[in-house]
């Protein structure tokens, strides 16, 4: 996770990842791709309804973080309830 911001009922995350499939890298067939991320929220985030926005950005390597040319980031949004 590169950044975390919390606004009024909005949580925004920016995640950088390598995109080996676009770089023609060899992958092990027995290792499925599972984009699961767990994020620890700051203790002062209040309970309530939020919309989480996640921006996935493919980069050439990490931590270098140069974006892959022609690869636009994916932005996903989802409502969540924090108790």
N, CA, C and O of each residue as an XYZ file, in Angstrom:
332
protein
N       0.856     -1.172      0.000
C       0.000      0.000      0.000
C       0.894      1.224      0.000
O       1.764      1.373      0.858
N       0.676      2.087     -0.957
C       1.491      3.289     -1.036
C       0.917      4.432     -0.206
O       1.664      5.205      0.394
N      -0.399      4.536     -0.173
C      -0.974      5.641      0.586
C      -2.342      5.257      1.138
O      -3.034      4.394      0.597
N      -2.705      5.914      2.217
C      -4.011      5.727      2.839
C      -4.538      7.106      3.173
O      -3.852      7.901      3.814
N      -5.757      7.394      2.739
C      -6.402      8.641      3.135
C      -7.829      8.334      3.538
O      -8.476      7.464      2.956
N      -8.310      9.042      4.522
C      -9.688      8.887      4.969
C     -10.347     10.255      4.929
O      -9.881     11.195      5.572
N     -11.426     10.363      4.179
C     -12.190     11.601      4.100
C     -13.565     11.312      4.680
O     -13.782     10.240      5.246
N     -14.488     12.239      4.550
C     -15.838     12.030      5.052
C     -16.461     10.839      4.347
O     -16.819     10.924      3.172
N     -16.590      9.733      5.059
C     -17.186      8.491      4.570
C     -16.507      7.924      3.323
O     -17.134      7.184      2.565
N     -15.249      8.260      3.104
C     -14.480      7.753      1.967
C     -13.142      7.215      2.474
O     -12.458      7.867      3.263
N     -12.787      6.039      2.019
C     -11.459      5.497      2.304
C     -10.817      5.225      0.954
O     -11.384      4.511      0.127
N      -9.632      5.794      0.726
C      -8.950      5.659     -0.563
C      -7.608      4.964     -0.369
O      -6.796      5.357      0.469
N      -7.399      3.919     -1.168
C      -6.146      3.174     -1.124
C      -5.512      3.189     -2.502
O      -6.216      3.126     -3.509
N      -4.196      3.273     -2.557
C      -3.468      3.125     -3.812
C      -2.509      1.960     -3.626
O      -1.652      1.981     -2.743
N      -2.663      0.950     -4.462
C      -1.845     -0.253     -4.365
C      -1.004     -0.413     -5.618
O      -1.521     -0.376     -6.734
N       0.291     -0.590     -5.426
C       1.210     -0.830     -6.540
C       1.493     -2.315     -6.615
O       1.694     -2.968     -5.591
N       1.511     -2.852     -7.828
C       1.827     -4.270     -8.004
C       2.575     -4.453     -9.309
O       2.388     -3.694    -10.261
N       3.422     -5.467     -9.344
C       4.072     -5.790    -10.605
C       3.072     -6.525    -11.468
O       2.166     -7.179    -10.952
N       3.223     -6.428    -12.750
C       2.290     -7.060    -13.671
C       3.068     -8.030    -14.552
O       3.334     -7.760    -15.723
N       3.419     -9.152    -13.964
C       4.263    -10.119    -14.668
C       3.574    -10.688    -15.894
O       4.248    -11.070    -16.850
N       2.276    -10.753    -15.893
C       1.573    -11.285    -17.068
C       1.762    -10.384    -18.289
O       1.824    -10.884    -19.412
N       1.855     -9.080    -18.095
C       2.084     -8.160    -19.210
C       3.541     -8.145    -19.653
O       3.850     -7.675    -20.748
N       4.442     -8.656    -18.812
C       5.866     -8.639    -19.124
C       6.349     -9.989    -19.642
O       7.555    -10.222    -19.728
N       5.428    -10.874    -19.986
C       5.752    -12.196    -20.532
C       6.656    -13.021    -19.616
O       7.480    -13.801    -20.094
N       6.506    -12.855    -18.338
C       7.299    -13.635    -17.381
C       6.702    -15.035    -17.256
O       5.502    -15.230    -17.444
N       7.544    -15.988    -16.942
C       7.058    -17.351    -16.719
C       6.486    -17.454    -15.314
O       7.103    -17.020    -14.341
N       5.303    -18.034    -15.227
C       4.637    -18.207    -13.943
C       4.485    -19.686    -13.649
O       4.302    -20.495    -14.558
N       4.560    -20.026    -12.397
C       4.275    -21.402    -12.000
C       2.780    -21.637    -12.119
O       1.980    -20.841    -11.628
N       2.411    -22.699    -12.755
C       0.994    -22.992    -12.943
C       0.307    -23.400    -11.639
O      -0.914    -23.293    -11.527
N       1.067    -23.862    -10.665
C       0.460    -24.312     -9.415
C       0.273    -23.165     -8.415
O      -0.178    -23.401     -7.295
N       0.604    -21.951     -8.792
C       0.415    -20.793     -7.920
C      -0.631    -19.860     -8.535
O      -0.296    -19.026     -9.377
N      -1.893    -19.994     -8.122
C      -2.933    -19.134     -8.705
C      -2.756    -17.685     -8.268
O      -2.221    -17.403     -7.195
N      -3.209    -16.783     -9.111
C      -3.149    -15.356     -8.810
C      -4.352    -14.989     -7.966
O      -5.489    -15.164     -8.402
N      -4.120    -14.485     -6.769
C      -5.197    -14.127     -5.857
C      -4.924    -12.746     -5.273
O      -4.179    -12.629     -4.300
N      -5.509    -11.706     -5.844
C      -5.246    -10.350     -5.364
C      -6.026    -10.032     -4.093
O      -7.081     -9.400     -4.147
N      -5.511    -10.466     -2.967
C      -6.153    -10.228     -1.674
C      -5.235     -9.338     -0.847
O      -4.040     -9.607     -0.718
N      -5.802     -8.287     -0.293
C      -5.017     -7.348      0.504
C      -5.743     -7.097      1.815
O      -6.942     -6.820      1.827
N      -5.016     -7.195      2.908
C      -5.561     -6.840      4.220
C      -4.899     -5.533      4.658
O      -3.676     -5.401      4.609
N      -5.712     -4.580      5.081
C      -5.205     -3.268      5.469
C      -5.635     -2.980      6.901
O      -6.818     -3.064      7.229
N      -4.679     -2.644      7.744
C      -4.992     -2.244      9.114
C      -5.359     -0.760      9.104
O      -4.538      0.088      8.757
N      -6.581     -0.462      9.483
C      -7.029      0.925      9.538
C      -6.544      1.591     10.818
O      -6.402      0.929     11.846
N      -6.289      2.890     10.765
C      -5.913      3.605     11.977
C      -6.997      3.481     13.044
O      -8.181      3.366     12.726
N      -6.592      3.505     14.287
C      -7.522      3.317     15.404
C      -8.568      4.424     15.486
O      -9.639      4.210     16.053
N      -8.283      5.597     14.936
C      -9.224      6.707     15.056
C     -10.276      6.752     13.940
O     -11.038      7.716     13.868
N     -10.338      5.738     13.072
C     -11.398      5.687     12.058
C     -12.693      5.299     12.765
O     -12.775      4.250     13.403
N     -13.700      6.157     12.644
C     -14.968      5.951     13.357
C     -15.796      4.853     12.704
O     -15.675      4.597     11.505
N     -16.641      4.206     13.509
C     -17.593      3.230     12.984
C     -18.567      3.933     12.054
O     -18.827      5.127     12.203
N     -19.108      3.185     11.089
C     -20.097      3.761     10.189
C     -19.983      3.195      8.795
O     -19.229      2.253      8.550
N     -20.740      3.781      7.882
C     -20.749      3.350      6.484
C     -19.742      4.174      5.694
O     -19.681      5.396      5.828
N     -18.956      3.495      4.875
C     -17.923      4.126      4.063
C     -17.991      3.568      2.648
O     -18.591      2.522      2.403
N     -17.370      4.282      1.731
C     -17.100      3.744      0.407
C     -15.585      3.614      0.301
O     -14.847      4.574      0.524
N     -15.138      2.410     -0.042
C     -13.702      2.161     -0.195
C     -13.377      2.222     -1.682
O     -13.992      1.527     -2.491
N     -12.410      3.053     -2.032
C     -11.936      3.185     -3.408
C     -10.515      2.627     -3.458
O      -9.644      3.083     -2.717
N     -10.279      1.657     -4.313
C      -8.960      1.049     -4.437
C      -8.446      1.274     -5.845
O      -9.094      0.904     -6.825
N      -7.276      1.883     -5.935
C      -6.624      2.117     -7.231
C      -5.452      1.151     -7.348
O      -4.475      1.251     -6.606
N      -5.561      0.216     -8.288
C      -4.505     -0.768     -8.552
C      -3.650     -0.249     -9.701
O      -4.158     -0.023    -10.799
N      -2.354     -0.058     -9.456
C      -1.452      0.458    -10.482
C      -0.355     -0.561    -10.757
O       0.424     -0.902     -9.867
N      -0.298     -1.044    -11.994
C       0.769     -1.966    -12.390
C       2.059     -1.176    -12.601
O       2.058     -0.131    -13.251
N       3.153     -1.684    -12.047
C       4.453     -1.036    -12.191
C       5.468     -2.051    -12.719
O       5.271     -3.261    -12.602
N       6.561     -1.540    -13.305
C       7.575     -2.415    -13.880
C       8.284     -3.244    -12.815
O       8.544     -4.431    -13.008
N       8.590     -2.609    -11.697
C       9.246     -3.313    -10.586
C       8.943     -2.545     -9.306
O       8.494     -1.399     -9.341
N       9.194     -3.186     -8.202
C       8.948     -2.547     -6.912
C      10.210     -2.659     -6.079
O      10.792     -3.744     -6.062
N      10.670     -1.663     -5.407
C      10.032     -0.386     -5.063
C      10.269      0.717     -6.089
O       9.892      1.863     -5.842
N      10.881      0.411     -7.232
C      11.139      1.396     -8.279
C       9.863      2.136     -8.684
O       9.881      3.357     -8.842
N       8.766      1.413     -8.852
C       7.411      1.943     -9.068
C       7.245      2.775    -10.332
O       6.482      3.741    -10.333
N       7.946      2.420    -11.412
C       7.708      3.091    -12.690
C       6.486      2.453    -13.342
O       6.478      1.242    -13.567
N       5.448      3.241    -13.653
C       4.253      2.661    -14.267
C       4.573      1.994    -15.602
O       5.489      2.411    -16.310
N       3.818      0.965    -15.934
C       3.967      0.291    -17.213
C       3.260      1.155    -18.258
O       2.085      1.486    -18.099
N       3.973      1.520    -19.326
C       3.408      2.370    -20.363
C       2.190      1.699    -20.995
O       2.219      0.509    -21.307
N       1.141      2.459    -21.178
C      -0.068      1.957    -21.796
C      -0.966      1.150    -20.874
O      -2.006      0.657    -21.310
N      -0.590      1.004    -19.616
C      -1.384      0.229    -18.660
C      -2.058      1.191    -17.691
O      -1.429      1.680    -16.753
N      -3.334      1.459    -17.919
C      -4.080      2.370    -17.043
C      -4.392      1.679    -15.723
O      -4.611      0.468    -15.698
N      -4.417      2.433    -14.621
C      -4.780      1.824    -13.343
C      -6.238      1.383    -13.335
O      -7.080      1.957    -14.026
N      -6.518      0.360    -12.545
C      -7.900     -0.083    -12.315
C      -8.383      0.562    -11.033
O      -7.666      0.572    -10.032
N      -9.582      1.097    -11.052
C     -10.152      1.710     -9.851
C     -11.454      1.000     -9.520
O     -12.384      0.970    -10.326
N     -11.508      0.435     -8.334
C     -12.689     -0.279     -7.872
C     -13.245      0.407     -6.637
O     -12.482      0.852     -5.779
N     -14.556      0.496     -6.536
C     -15.198      1.112     -5.371
C     -16.227      0.143     -4.808
O     -16.889     -0.582     -5.552
N     -16.354      0.141     -3.474
C     -17.291     -0.754     -2.822
C     -17.748     -0.156     -1.502
O     -16.941      0.418     -0.770
N     -19.051     -0.285     -1.183
C     -19.518      0.184      0.126
C     -19.136     -0.832      1.210
O     -19.172     -2.040      0.975
N     -18.775     -0.338      2.383
C     -18.470     -1.194      3.535
C     -19.065     -0.569      4.780
O     -19.339      0.631      4.819
N     -19.263     -1.394      5.801
C     -19.745     -0.900      7.089
C     -18.738     -1.316      8.147
O     -18.432     -2.500      8.286
N     -18.226     -0.356      8.888
C     -17.288     -0.622      9.972
C     -18.040     -0.594     11.296
O     -18.734      0.375     11.604
N     -17.902     -1.641     12.063
C     -18.555     -1.718     13.385
C     -17.560     -1.550     14.500
O     -17.934     -1.587     15.673
